[in-house]
Amino acid sequence: MKKLTTVGLISFILTFPLNNAVNSQELSQVEGKLIYPSDYLPAMLICAVNLNSRQRFCIKTEEEDSTFVMKIPYGKYMFSAEKIEDSTMKAWMTNIHLECGQPCADNPIQVLTVDINNSLISGICPCDWYTDKDKLIFPNN
Protein backbone atom coordinates (compact mmCIF):
# COMPACT_ATOMS: atom_id res chain seq x y z
CA MET A 1 0.00 0.00 0.00
CA LYS A 2 1.33 3.46 -0.94
CA LYS A 3 2.08 5.74 1.99
CA LEU A 4 0.36 9.17 1.85
CA THR A 5 2.75 12.10 1.86
CA THR A 6 1.80 15.36 3.57
CA VAL A 7 1.08 16.93 0.18
CA GLY A 8 -0.99 13.91 -0.85
CA LEU A 9 -2.95 14.00 2.39
CA ILE A 10 -3.64 17.74 2.05
CA SER A 11 -4.77 17.24 -1.56
CA PHE A 12 -7.07 14.43 -0.41
CA ILE A 13 -8.58 16.58 2.35
CA LEU A 14 -9.15 19.53 -0.02
CA THR A 15 -10.92 17.19 -2.45
CA PHE A 16 -13.57 16.55 0.22
CA PRO A 17 -14.07 19.91 1.98
CA LEU A 18 -17.48 19.16 3.45
CA ASN A 19 -17.81 17.38 6.74
CA ASN A 20 -19.82 14.14 6.38
CA ALA A 21 -22.18 15.45 9.06
CA VAL A 22 -23.28 18.30 6.74
CA ASN A 23 -26.49 17.33 5.02
CA SER A 24 -26.80 18.49 1.39
CA GLN A 25 -30.15 20.05 2.34
CA GLU A 26 -28.27 22.36 4.75
CA LEU A 27 -26.14 23.84 1.97
CA SER A 28 -26.73 27.19 0.33
CA GLN A 29 -25.57 28.04 -3.15
CA VAL A 30 -23.51 31.19 -3.56
CA GLU A 31 -22.80 32.82 -6.90
CA GLY A 32 -20.38 35.53 -7.77
CA LYS A 33 -18.46 37.37 -10.41
CA LEU A 34 -14.74 37.49 -11.04
CA ILE A 35 -12.53 40.30 -12.23
CA TYR A 36 -8.78 40.59 -12.58
CA PRO A 37 -6.67 43.71 -13.21
CA SER A 38 -5.76 42.73 -16.76
CA ASP A 39 -7.34 42.11 -20.14
CA TYR A 40 -7.86 38.41 -19.34
CA LEU A 41 -9.19 36.30 -16.46
CA PRO A 42 -6.70 33.70 -15.20
CA ALA A 43 -7.67 30.40 -13.64
CA MET A 44 -8.44 31.12 -9.97
CA LEU A 45 -8.95 29.42 -6.64
CA ILE A 46 -12.07 30.87 -4.97
CA CYS A 47 -12.38 30.21 -1.23
CA ALA A 48 -15.00 30.85 1.43
CA VAL A 49 -13.58 30.69 4.98
CA ASN A 50 -15.99 30.00 7.83
CA LEU A 51 -15.15 32.51 10.56
CA ASN A 52 -16.15 30.19 13.43
CA SER A 53 -14.63 26.87 12.34
CA ARG A 54 -11.92 28.36 10.05
CA GLN A 55 -12.86 25.63 7.56
CA ARG A 56 -12.15 26.56 3.92
CA PHE A 57 -14.46 25.66 1.06
CA CYS A 58 -12.70 26.18 -2.27
CA ILE A 59 -13.36 25.72 -5.97
CA LYS A 60 -11.13 26.20 -9.00
CA THR A 61 -12.19 28.19 -12.05
CA GLU A 62 -10.85 27.93 -15.57
CA GLU A 63 -9.16 30.72 -17.50
CA GLU A 64 -11.72 33.28 -18.78
CA ASP A 65 -14.45 32.15 -16.32
CA SER A 66 -16.20 35.37 -15.26
CA THR A 67 -18.53 33.79 -12.68
CA PHE A 68 -18.45 31.04 -10.08
CA VAL A 69 -20.96 28.92 -8.13
CA MET A 70 -20.29 26.97 -4.96
CA LYS A 71 -22.29 25.33 -2.16
CA ILE A 72 -21.43 25.95 1.47
CA PRO A 73 -23.10 25.26 4.83
CA TYR A 74 -24.62 28.02 6.94
CA GLY A 75 -22.30 30.33 8.84
CA LYS A 76 -20.35 33.57 8.50
CA TYR A 77 -17.79 33.69 5.69
CA MET A 78 -15.15 35.84 4.10
CA PHE A 79 -14.30 35.24 0.44
CA SER A 80 -11.01 35.37 -1.44
CA ALA A 81 -9.74 34.67 -4.95
CA GLU A 82 -6.19 33.93 -5.95
CA LYS A 83 -4.47 33.39 -9.24
CA ILE A 84 -3.62 29.69 -9.49
CA GLU A 85 -0.22 30.27 -11.13
CA ASP A 86 0.74 32.90 -8.53
CA SER A 87 -0.76 32.56 -5.05
CA THR A 88 0.74 35.92 -4.04
CA MET A 89 -1.87 37.54 -6.32
CA LYS A 90 -4.87 37.50 -3.99
CA ALA A 91 -8.16 39.40 -3.90
CA TRP A 92 -10.70 39.78 -1.10
CA MET A 93 -14.35 40.69 -0.88
CA THR A 94 -14.07 44.18 0.63
CA ASN A 95 -15.80 47.54 0.50
CA ILE A 96 -13.96 48.50 -2.70
CA HIS A 97 -15.84 50.89 -5.02
CA LEU A 98 -16.01 48.70 -8.13
CA GLU A 99 -17.88 51.32 -10.15
CA CYS A 100 -14.85 53.58 -10.37
CA GLY A 101 -12.19 50.97 -9.64
CA GLN A 102 -10.83 52.90 -6.66
CA PRO A 103 -10.18 51.13 -3.35
CA CYS A 104 -11.31 52.68 -0.09
CA ALA A 105 -8.65 54.07 2.27
CA ASP A 106 -9.23 51.14 4.64
CA ASN A 107 -11.02 48.15 3.22
CA PRO A 108 -12.52 45.99 5.93
CA ILE A 109 -13.16 42.47 4.76
CA GLN A 110 -16.86 41.99 4.11
CA VAL A 111 -18.49 39.13 5.97
CA LEU A 112 -21.37 37.24 4.39
CA THR A 113 -23.86 35.45 6.61
CA VAL A 114 -25.19 32.31 4.95
CA ASP A 115 -28.47 31.25 6.51
CA ILE A 116 -29.77 27.69 6.39
CA ASN A 117 -32.93 29.07 4.75
CA ASN A 118 -31.03 30.75 1.92
CA SER A 119 -31.04 28.50 -1.11
CA LEU A 120 -29.26 31.03 -3.36
CA ILE A 121 -27.06 34.02 -2.57
CA SER A 122 -25.69 36.07 -5.44
CA GLY A 123 -23.49 39.11 -5.79
CA ILE A 124 -20.33 37.70 -4.23
CA CYS A 125 -17.26 39.45 -5.64
CA PRO A 126 -13.76 38.81 -4.26
CA CYS A 127 -12.56 41.61 -6.52
CA ASP A 128 -10.24 43.79 -4.43
CA TRP A 129 -6.81 43.06 -5.96
CA TYR A 130 -5.43 46.44 -4.98
CA THR A 131 -5.43 46.77 -1.21
CA ASP A 132 -2.24 45.65 0.51
CA LYS A 133 -2.88 42.80 2.91
CA ASP A 134 -1.42 44.78 5.83
CA LYS A 135 -4.14 47.42 5.32
CA LEU A 136 -7.01 44.91 5.35
CA ILE A 137 -9.11 44.57 8.49
CA PHE A 138 -9.94 40.91 9.07
CA PRO A 139 -12.91 40.08 11.30
CA ASN A 140 -12.37 38.08 14.47
CA ASN A 141 -15.66 36.19 14.12
Secondary structure, 3 states (H helix, E strand, C coil): CCCCCHHHHHHHHHHCCCCCCCCHHHEEEEEEECCCCCCCCCCEEEEEEECCCCCEEEEECCCCCCEEEEEEECEEEEEEEEECCEEEEEEECECCECCCCECCCCCEECCEEECCCCCEEEEECCCECCCCHHHCECCCC
